[in-house]
């Protein structure tokens, strides 16, 4: 069974809002085992919408439209779909009653155009809206099913999960399940190379790499008649990935972030940490502070953007700064050692680099970042050369520093 998605709204074409509905619906349809080959965005134009809808009916068995169900004159999705399906509109008394109750509870004046939303195509299934005034609609004709959903995500998401998902699940008994394995300390191309044989021979399950900022996520996806069977197919593939990547895998939990994984290591090993940052300017400490409970393990955070601050707060020797410069492995290591000593912490992770857009030279270009983790008289130091905007270089530096901190803990405290 194939599904096609049409998102309606001129504001989407103009880039005024981000189309989060498309990602949400595509993910849910994939979970249901529905193949989605086409996604479209069309403005509030009935002619173009009708043309697109007729094309979709000719190639897809389920067409989902979102947006354009509101009370204003440019909300024409329902009217256009009804015309294509040759259905007359009639007033749904329950929808009218719920619209009135919704408006009255919020102290809103009901205008005549609000009742437009209570008009539904004849012989349609009405999806009543507990979070807004526009009901959703399902129309069936032979093997074709058209589903209309309101555009606001706070209305669309619960309506889809509570009413549309069960409806589609009955049409498509197969299910698709996925498991995400998250890696750090390896690039996407290197990760793909290590599993190229799996990718080239895969059928069911499948493995696909996704690049994130400073991370690579590997999604294992299996199709089966039920979740239990799907996860049984996923399990040996996941084990093979663990055999190949080892400690580069930091979690298989979709809710666990890299900073959460670092926190769990600190907690497990009863370690304290501090941060010493130059080019990242507090972003690294901020990522760690995202994690509830980190206060028991993060002692202090130093932002030492200037050379004077590096000397004053971290005790970086002036001769190191003069001889090697602020962006150097020697300075990164001095920052890390000084930060651990100043905070009396077990570890210190330090970052210094050139975020740009200015300040780079042929010897030290923009994007050059050194980071070092000091732990019990030993340094773990890395050189990285990142590309992109100033903010992107800083984001990559934070991800790299968290990865280095995690690796240092694993190596030092095995």
Secondary structure, DSSP 8 states (H G I E B T S, - for coil): -EEEEEEE-HHHHTTSS--HHHHHHHHHHHHTT-EEEEEEEE-S-HHHHHHHHHHHHHH-SEEEEES--SSSTT--HHHHHHHHTT--EEE-HHHHHHHHHHHHHTT----GGGGGGGEEETT-EEE--SSSS--EEEEEETTEEEEEE-SSHHHHHHHIIIIIHHHHHHH---EEEEEEEEEESS-HHHHHHHTHHHHHH--SSEEEEEEETTEEEEEEEEEESSHHHHHHHHHHHHHHHHHHHGGGEEES-TT--HHHHHHHHHHHHT--EEEEESTTTTHHHHHHHTSTTGGGTEEEEEE--SHHHHHHHH---HHHHHHH-SSSHHHHHHHHHHHHHHHT-SEEEEEEE--SSS---SSS-TTEEEEEEEETTEEEEEEEE--S-HHHHHHHHHHHHHHHHHHHHHHHT-
